[in-house]
Amino acid sequence: MEVLFILIGFSLIVALFFLGCFFWAVKSGQYEDRYTPAVRILFEDRQPKSFSSSDKLEE
């Protein structure tokens, strides 16, 4: 029965730690940019390389 009280206390400490980390992230501005993640999928990371006849290897 004593182990149950220890586990409950430990889980409360862990929960308070994660709650504190969440409030720290909000306070430091981690969640301020709401526009970029929504449209990030629409942007290409790099331009595709186009091949022309001059790029082919001569034999």
Backbone bond lengths (Angstrom), bond angles and torsions (degrees), N, CA, C in turn:
res aa  C-N    CA-C-N  psi(-1)  N-CA   C-N-CA  omega(-1)  CA-C   N-CA-C  phi
1 M - - - 1.453 - - 1.537 110.73 -
2 E 1.338 115.53 -33.49 1.455 118.88 -179.53 1.524 111.38 -67.08
3 V 1.334 116.49 -31.40 1.459 120.95 179.59 1.528 110.20 -64.22
4 L 1.303 116.69 -34.79 1.459 121.09 178.73 1.527 111.03 -62.51
5 F 1.316 117.59 -41.72 1.459 120.86 178.07 1.523 111.42 -66.94
6 I 1.315 116.88 -36.65 1.465 120.86 177.48 1.526 110.31 -65.43
7 L 1.318 116.91 -44.06 1.467 120.59 -179.83 1.531 111.91 -66.46
8 I 1.312 117.23 -38.47 1.461 120.33 177.23 1.530 110.17 -64.90
9 G 1.315 116.74 -44.03 1.461 120.41 177.78 1.523 111.85 -62.70
10 F 1.333 116.40 -43.61 1.463 119.95 178.69 1.528 111.25 -63.89
11 S 1.335 117.96 -40.96 1.461 120.21 179.42 1.532 111.48 -66.62
12 L 1.319 117.79 -33.80 1.463 120.35 175.96 1.523 111.24 -67.44
13 I 1.323 117.19 -39.13 1.461 120.70 177.70 1.526 110.47 -64.25
14 V 1.326 117.21 -43.86 1.471 121.36 179.19 1.526 110.16 -64.75
15 A 1.326 116.97 -41.70 1.464 120.32 179.81 1.530 110.87 -64.16
16 L 1.311 117.31 -41.43 1.465 120.70 177.62 1.525 111.50 -66.10
17 F 1.336 117.03 -35.35 1.464 120.65 176.11 1.532 110.76 -62.29
18 F 1.341 117.24 -47.67 1.462 120.09 179.69 1.522 111.99 -67.50
19 L 1.306 118.18 -33.73 1.458 121.03 175.79 1.524 110.17 -65.47
20 G 1.321 116.77 -41.37 1.457 120.81 176.35 1.520 111.87 -63.67
21 C 1.342 117.24 -40.54 1.470 120.75 176.57 1.525 111.19 -63.35
22 F 1.320 117.19 -38.16 1.461 120.59 178.17 1.527 110.95 -64.71
23 F 1.326 117.02 -46.40 1.465 119.41 179.40 1.524 111.53 -64.88
24 W 1.333 117.04 -35.56 1.468 120.33 176.35 1.527 110.56 -63.91
25 A 1.353 117.65 -41.61 1.461 120.88 179.98 1.528 111.16 -65.74
26 V 1.319 116.85 -39.14 1.473 119.98 178.30 1.525 109.88 -67.38
27 K 1.311 117.43 -42.27 1.466 121.31 -178.60 1.527 111.90 -67.13
28 S 1.341 117.19 -33.36 1.463 120.00 -178.28 1.521 112.94 -84.83
29 G 1.330 118.21 -0.29 1.457 121.19 173.35 1.514 115.27 90.19
30 Q 1.319 118.75 24.22 1.452 121.28 -179.26 1.527 112.20 -69.80
31 Y 1.305 118.64 -24.50 1.455 121.88 -174.41 1.525 113.03 -111.92
32 E 1.333 118.18 21.17 1.459 119.99 -176.29 1.518 113.66 -80.08
33 D 1.335 119.07 -32.10 1.458 121.71 -177.42 1.521 109.51 -86.48
34 R 1.313 116.09 102.26 1.465 120.58 -179.01 1.516 112.48 -99.51
35 Y 1.328 117.94 -14.35 1.462 120.52 -174.65 1.527 112.26 -86.87
36 T 1.305 117.83 -45.46 1.462 121.64 -172.18 1.528 113.72 -61.06
37 P 1.332 120.92 -46.09 1.462 118.38 -178.98 1.526 113.63 -61.75
38 A 1.315 117.24 -28.91 1.464 119.60 -178.39 1.517 112.17 -72.77
39 V 1.315 118.30 -30.60 1.460 120.58 -177.17 1.526 112.90 -108.31
40 R 1.309 118.11 2.36 1.464 121.44 -178.52 1.520 111.43 -61.09
41 I 1.315 117.92 -33.28 1.458 120.93 -178.68 1.529 111.50 -68.20
42 L 1.323 117.38 -20.46 1.459 120.54 -178.61 1.521 113.07 -79.87
43 F 1.326 117.94 -17.73 1.459 121.87 -178.19 1.520 110.29 -94.13
44 E 1.327 115.63 140.35 1.454 119.75 176.30 1.517 109.35 -85.80
45 D 1.314 115.75 143.54 1.459 119.94 -179.37 1.522 111.69 -72.71
46 R 1.313 117.09 -41.04 1.458 120.61 -179.73 1.524 109.00 -145.79
47 Q 1.302 114.81 157.94 1.453 120.42 -179.62 1.525 109.37 -80.96
48 P 1.325 117.78 137.48 1.460 119.21 177.49 1.528 110.54 -68.68
49 K 1.304 115.08 142.53 1.456 120.20 -178.86 1.520 108.44 -81.88
50 S 1.341 115.64 126.74 1.457 119.27 179.32 1.525 108.89 -94.87
51 F 1.301 116.35 137.73 1.455 121.81 -179.39 1.516 109.00 -102.83
52 S 1.304 115.76 138.62 1.469 120.90 175.18 1.521 108.16 -122.09
53 S 1.310 115.90 176.37 1.458 119.95 -177.04 1.524 111.58 -67.57
54 S 1.325 118.49 -24.40 1.457 120.48 179.35 1.522 112.36 -76.99
55 D 1.360 117.35 -15.70 1.455 120.59 179.37 1.526 112.92 -82.15
56 K 1.338 117.47 -12.63 1.447 120.27 -177.97 1.527 110.54 -72.60
57 L 1.293 114.87 149.35 1.441 120.50 178.64 1.537 110.03 -73.84
58 E 1.293 116.04 136.51 1.464 119.60 178.23 1.515 108.75 -86.61
59 E 1.312 115.79 138.02 1.462 120.02 -178.09 1.489 111.55 -98.69
